[in-house]
């Protein structure tokens, strides 16, 4: 029996029971990883942002892009027509398809937890979301990896660096949440 999920801007996350159990999601990710490794290579996402930057820069200022060893190495021939780039495009498209298929699509720009803690300004929420995403991506590229590469592909290969990265990511996420939501979410 499916639970009716109201589509109201003030609906809390408590009324959204999972569509699948956690283990089914894990099996799904594992199967995607097996297929990716068998057909192409392990999963990794963050390098595709560099590829996009390189291709865009190469189209605008080809000399500048070509002089960057990092862009030239990462850009894979200055094209976006690669397996990896289409894989990255499929992530938000797959998420959209899943949320539409389960009738859980919401257009709430400012989540309840954020609104109660920081206000309802969508511009502020979007700016800080961008800053957080940028810092995460910058750190991933600076460290020579990415979250999906380490946490999915690396751990499945039992790479020590991936276990260390994953632990550091979880710890920093917990610390960040504790700082941002000092009251433990009591107002949420």
Secondary structure, 3 states (H helix, E strand, C coil): CCCCCCCCCCCCHHHCCCCCCHHHHHHHHHHHHHHHHHHCCCCCCCHHHHHHHHHHHHHHCHHHHHHCHHHHHHCCCCCCCCHHHHHHHHHHHHHHHHHHHCCCCCCCCCCHHHHHHHCCCHHHHHHHHHHHHHHHHHHHHHCCCCHHHHHHHHHHCCCHHHHHHHHHHHHHHHHHHHHHCCCCCCCC
